[in-house]
Amino acid sequence: MARSEVTGKGHSNRITDVEGVLVGHETLSEGSVQTGVTAVLPHGGNVFREKVTAASHVINGYGKTSGMMQLEELGELETPLLLTNTLGVGSCLNALLDHALEENEEIGRTSGTVNPVVGECNDMFLNDIRSRSITTEHARRAIRAAGREFREGSVGAGRGMLCYSMKGGIGSSSRLISVDKVTYTLGVLVLTNFGVMSDLTFHGKQIGKYWADKVKAEPHEDKGSIMIIVATDLPVTHRQLTRILKRSVTGLSRTGSFIGNGSGDVVIGFTTAKDHPPLPDYLLDGAFRAVGEAVEEAIFRSLQESEPVTGRNGFRPPTWSELMGKYPI
């Protein structure tokens, strides 16, 4: 009988291990402005004309992500995905509109309009979010910068983010899935801005409690968020993709998150597969396991790859490497 299983990590252990997927950043770092934009492209072509099957899942809905209503209704992604800070959503929407209108003369004439999708987290502890520093041009630069190689940590949308009271940001990971002897790839990119240090769990060890007893960690309540982007080349339907996205919560919870009331935890995913019959449901177990593993690792990558950032009011959160250096586990 056919089976599905996780067989390892992708070549670069990033979301761009999924063929065609590209990621780009634009980082703003000057004084109290510590923020940016991250772009995820399902492919390098015209996304409006070459739509991909997509879905979303809200784990906890304290957030201002835009474009999910049509994404869920029609099950298609027709623009790049942009991630930024909460008050930068409008600029990113305009950037996606500009990008689509320039490429497609039929929009607003013969084909209706376009549904831009933007996700966000609130970076107000490190970034002067009230300055509304993100411009349309910053977002356009992130799209233009998209490639298979990209940095993780304190870059792009992750520049001003905190995770478990430490410096968080952008993290990524991927898994290979063997389905009836055919290998597929599932990749994850996260924007981490959630959790308090005392909850942090690393490979089953509650290291957060150990570290929290030794350092002054802020904030003291979990009022942050996480954006989880999932890409795959598995041939699945919108319904099946939604089922995969729901399992991302297993990876989130393994890091110690209890999905706090003030946390916006949102998952958006897409498949690049085309013209293939969808897998039967009983072969999705490999993808269910893969997305949990990849989300967990991507979250830790966002911590491990983050560099020190000093932002608004001189606030400087500790980094994973600093704590590991002083208080190894």
C-alpha positions as CSV (number, residue, x, y, z in Angstrom):
1,M,0.0,0.0,0.0
2,A,1.2,3.5,-0.8
3,R,2.5,5.6,2.1
4,S,3.9,9.0,2.8
5,E,6.8,9.9,5.2
6,V,9.2,12.7,5.9
7,T,12.7,11.7,4.6
8,G,14.8,14.7,5.6
9,K,15.4,18.3,5.0
10,G,15.6,20.2,1.7
11,H,19.0,21.2,0.2
12,S,19.2,24.6,1.8
13,N,16.6,24.0,4.6
14,R,14.6,27.0,3.4
15,I,11.2,27.7,1.9
16,T,13.0,28.3,-1.4
17,D,13.8,24.6,-1.7
18,V,10.3,24.4,-3.2
19,E,11.1,24.9,-6.9
20,G,10.2,28.4,-8.1
21,V,9.6,30.0,-4.7
22,L,11.6,33.3,-4.1
23,V,12.1,35.5,-1.1
24,G,13.3,39.1,-0.8
25,H,13.8,41.6,2.0
26,E,14.0,45.4,2.4
27,T,15.4,46.4,5.8
28,L,15.0,49.8,7.5
29,S,17.5,50.4,10.3
30,E,18.2,53.9,11.5
31,G,17.8,54.9,15.1
32,S,14.3,54.2,16.4
33,V,13.2,53.0,12.9
34,Q,13.9,49.2,13.0
35,T,11.5,47.6,10.6
36,G,11.1,46.3,7.0
37,V,9.3,44.2,4.4
38,T,9.7,40.6,3.3
39,A,8.3,39.3,0.0
40,V,7.5,35.7,-0.8
41,L,6.8,34.9,-4.4
42,P,5.3,31.6,-5.4
43,H,7.2,31.8,-8.7
44,G,9.1,34.4,-10.8
45,G,6.4,34.9,-13.4
46,N,3.2,36.9,-13.6
47,V,1.4,35.7,-10.5
48,F,-1.9,37.3,-11.5
49,R,-2.0,35.3,-14.8
50,E,-0.4,32.2,-13.3
51,K,-2.3,31.9,-10.1
52,V,-1.5,29.2,-7.6
53,T,-3.8,27.2,-5.3
54,A,-3.7,28.7,-1.9
55,A,-5.4,28.7,1.5
56,S,-5.2,30.2,5.0
57,H,-5.9,29.3,8.6
58,V,-6.4,31.5,11.6
59,I,-5.0,30.0,14.8
60,N,-5.8,33.1,16.8
61,G,-7.3,36.1,15.0
62,Y,-5.7,39.1,16.7
63,G,-4.2,40.6,13.6
64,K,-4.7,42.9,10.6
65,T,-3.7,40.6,7.7
66,S,-5.4,41.6,4.5
67,G,-6.7,39.6,1.5
68,M,-7.6,36.4,3.3
69,M,-11.3,36.6,2.6
70,Q,-11.0,36.1,-1.2
71,L,-8.1,33.8,-0.6
72,E,-10.4,31.5,1.3
73,E,-13.4,31.9,-1.0
74,L,-11.6,31.3,-4.3
75,G,-8.6,29.3,-3.1
76,E,-6.2,31.2,-5.3
77,L,-3.2,33.5,-4.7
78,E,-2.7,36.1,-7.4
79,T,0.0,38.4,-6.1
80,P,3.2,37.9,-4.2
81,L,2.8,37.7,-0.4
82,L,4.2,40.6,1.6
83,L,5.0,40.7,5.4
84,T,5.6,43.9,7.3
85,N,4.7,45.7,10.5
86,T,1.0,46.4,11.4
87,L,0.9,50.0,10.3
88,G,2.8,49.2,7.0
89,V,0.0,47.1,5.6
90,G,-1.5,49.9,3.5
91,S,1.8,50.8,1.8
92,C,2.4,47.1,1.0
93,L,-1.1,46.8,-0.4
94,N,-0.4,49.8,-2.7
95,A,2.9,48.2,-3.8
96,L,1.2,45.0,-4.7
97,L,-1.5,46.9,-6.6
98,D,1.2,48.9,-8.5
99,H,3.1,45.7,-9.3
100,A,0.0,43.9,-10.6
101,L,-1.4,46.9,-12.6
102,E,2.0,47.4,-14.3
103,E,2.1,43.8,-15.4
104,N,-1.6,43.3,-16.3
105,E,-3.5,45.9,-18.4
106,E,-6.7,43.8,-18.2
107,I,-7.1,44.5,-14.4
108,G,-10.0,46.8,-13.8
109,R,-11.0,46.6,-17.5
110,T,-11.8,43.1,-18.5
111,S,-10.8,40.8,-15.6
112,G,-12.1,42.6,-12.5
113,T,-9.6,43.7,-9.9
114,V,-6.9,42.0,-7.9
115,N,-6.6,40.6,-4.4
116,P,-3.3,41.6,-2.7
117,V,-2.3,39.6,0.4
118,V,-0.3,41.2,3.2
119,G,0.5,39.8,6.6
120,E,1.8,41.7,9.6
121,C,3.1,41.7,13.2
122,N,3.4,44.6,15.6
123,D,7.1,45.6,16.1
124,M,6.3,48.6,18.4
125,F,8.8,47.6,21.2
126,L,11.9,48.0,18.9
127,N,10.4,50.1,16.1
128,D,8.8,53.5,16.2
129,I,5.7,52.1,14.5
130,R,3.9,55.4,14.7
131,S,6.3,57.0,12.3
132,R,4.8,54.7,9.6
133,S,8.2,54.4,7.9
134,I,7.3,51.7,5.4
135,T,6.7,53.2,1.9
136,T,5.4,51.7,-1.3
137,E,8.9,51.8,-2.7
138,H,10.3,49.8,0.2
139,A,7.8,47.1,-0.5
140,R,8.6,47.2,-4.3
141,R,12.3,46.8,-3.4
142,A,11.5,43.7,-1.4
143,I,9.7,42.2,-4.4
144,R,12.5,43.1,-6.8
145,A,15.1,41.6,-4.4
146,A,13.4,38.2,-4.3
147,G,15.7,35.2,-5.0
148,R,16.4,31.7,-3.9
149,E,19.1,32.8,-1.4
150,F,18.0,35.1,1.4
151,R,19.0,36.0,5.0
152,E,17.2,35.0,8.1
153,G,16.9,36.7,11.5
154,S,16.9,40.5,12.0
155,V,16.1,41.3,8.4
156,G,13.1,42.6,6.3
157,A,9.9,42.4,8.2
158,G,11.7,40.7,11.0
159,R,14.0,43.6,11.8
160,G,12.0,44.9,14.8
161,M,10.4,41.7,16.0
162,L,10.7,39.9,19.4
163,C,10.2,36.2,20.0
164,Y,10.1,34.7,23.5
165,S,11.4,38.1,24.9
166,M,14.5,37.7,22.7
167,K,15.3,39.1,19.3
168,G,13.1,37.3,16.8
169,G,12.4,37.8,13.1
170,I,12.6,35.7,9.9
171,G,13.2,32.0,10.0
172,S,12.8,29.2,7.5
173,S,13.0,25.5,7.1
174,S,12.0,22.7,4.7
175,R,11.2,19.0,4.6
176,L,11.3,16.3,1.9
177,I,8.2,14.1,1.7
178,S,8.2,10.7,0.0
179,V,4.8,9.9,-1.3
180,D,4.5,6.5,-3.1
181,K,8.2,6.8,-4.0
182,V,7.9,10.3,-5.4
183,T,9.7,13.1,-3.5
184,Y,8.0,16.4,-2.8
185,T,9.1,19.4,-0.8
186,L,7.3,21.5,1.9
187,G,8.9,24.7,3.0
188,V,8.1,27.2,5.8
189,L,8.9,30.8,6.4
190,V,8.0,32.5,9.7
191,L,7.9,36.0,11.0
192,T,8.1,35.6,14.8
193,N,6.9,38.2,17.3
194,F,5.3,36.2,20.1
195,G,5.9,34.5,23.4
196,V,7.5,35.3,26.8
197,M,10.9,33.8,27.7
198,S,9.6,31.7,30.6
199,D,7.5,29.6,28.2
200,L,10.3,28.8,25.7
201,T,10.8,25.1,25.2
202,F,13.7,23.7,23.1
203,H,13.6,20.1,22.1
204,G,11.4,19.3,25.1
205,K,13.6,21.3,27.6
206,Q,12.1,24.3,29.3
207,I,15.1,26.5,28.8
208,G,13.1,29.7,29.0
209,K,12.5,29.3,32.7
210,Y,16.2,28.8,33.2
211,W,17.1,31.9,31.2
212,A,14.3,34.1,32.6
213,D,15.6,33.6,36.1
214,K,18.9,35.1,35.0
215,V,18.0,38.0,32.8
216,K,15.6,40.9,32.8
217,A,13.2,40.0,29.9
218,E,10.5,42.1,28.3
219,P,7.7,42.0,27.5
220,H,6.1,40.1,30.4
221,E,2.8,39.1,28.6
222,D,2.3,37.3,25.4
223,K,0.7,39.9,23.2
224,G,2.7,39.2,20.0
225,S,2.0,37.4,16.8
226,I,3.4,35.0,14.2
227,M,3.0,34.8,10.5
228,I,3.6,31.4,9.0
229,I,4.0,31.0,5.3
230,V,3.9,27.4,3.9
231,A,4.9,26.5,0.3
232,T,4.8,23.1,-1.2
233,D,4.8,21.3,-4.6
234,L,2.4,18.6,-3.4
235,P,-0.6,18.2,-5.7
236,V,-3.3,19.1,-3.2
237,T,-6.7,20.8,-3.3
238,H,-7.6,24.0,-1.4
239,R,-9.3,21.8,1.1
240,Q,-6.3,19.5,1.6
241,L,-4.0,22.5,1.8
242,T,-6.1,24.0,4.6
243,R,-5.8,20.7,6.4
244,I,-2.0,20.8,6.1
245,L,-1.9,24.5,7.3
246,K,-3.9,23.6,10.4
247,R,-1.2,21.2,11.6
248,S,1.3,24.0,11.7
249,V,0.1,24.6,15.3
250,T,1.8,21.5,16.4
251,G,5.2,23.0,15.6
252,L,4.2,26.3,17.2
253,S,3.1,24.6,20.4
254,R,6.3,22.5,20.7
255,T,8.3,25.7,21.1
256,G,6.2,26.6,24.2
257,S,3.4,28.8,22.8
258,F,0.0,28.6,24.3
259,I,-1.6,30.8,21.7
260,G,-2.3,33.8,23.9
261,N,-5.4,36.0,23.8
262,G,-3.4,39.0,22.4
263,S,-1.5,37.0,19.8
264,G,-2.3,37.0,16.1
265,D,-1.3,33.6,14.8
266,V,-2.0,33.3,11.0
267,V,-1.0,30.7,8.4
268,I,-1.0,31.2,4.7
269,G,0.0,28.6,2.2
270,F,0.2,27.7,-1.4
271,T,1.1,24.8,-3.7
272,T,3.0,25.3,-6.9
273,A,1.8,22.0,-8.3
274,K,-0.3,22.2,-11.5
275,D,-2.1,19.7,-13.8
276,H,-1.7,16.8,-11.4
277,P,-4.5,14.8,-9.8
278,P,-4.6,15.6,-6.0
279,L,-3.3,13.1,-3.6
280,P,-5.8,10.9,-1.7
281,D,-6.3,12.1,1.8
282,Y,-4.7,9.0,3.4
283,L,-1.4,10.1,1.9
284,L,-1.3,13.5,3.7
285,D,0.2,12.2,6.9
286,G,3.7,13.0,5.7
287,A,2.8,16.6,5.0
288,F,1.1,16.9,8.4
289,R,4.3,15.8,10.1
290,A,6.5,17.9,7.8
291,V,4.7,21.2,8.4
292,G,4.9,20.7,12.2
293,E,8.6,19.9,12.1
294,A,9.4,22.8,9.7
295,V,7.5,25.4,11.7
296,E,9.2,24.4,14.9
297,E,12.7,24.6,13.3
298,A,11.9,27.8,11.5
299,I,10.9,29.5,14.7
300,F,14.3,28.5,16.3
301,R,16.1,29.6,13.1
302,S,14.5,33.1,13.6
303,L,16.0,33.2,17.0
304,Q,19.4,31.7,16.3
305,E,20.0,33.8,13.2
306,S,19.0,37.1,14.7
307,E,21.7,39.8,15.4
308,P,21.5,42.4,18.1
309,V,19.2,45.4,17.4
310,T,18.9,48.6,19.5
311,G,15.7,50.4,18.8
312,R,13.1,52.8,20.2
313,N,14.0,54.3,23.6
314,G,17.3,52.4,23.5
315,F,15.6,49.1,24.0
316,R,17.9,46.1,23.2
317,P,16.5,42.6,23.7
318,P,19.0,39.7,24.3
319,T,19.8,37.4,21.4
320,W,19.7,33.6,21.4
321,S,23.5,33.4,20.8
322,E,24.2,35.8,23.7
323,L,22.1,33.8,26.2
324,M,23.5,30.5,24.9
325,G,27.0,32.0,25.4
326,K,26.4,33.1,29.0
327,Y,24.1,30.5,30.2
328,P,24.5,27.3,28.0
329,I,22.0,24.6,28.3
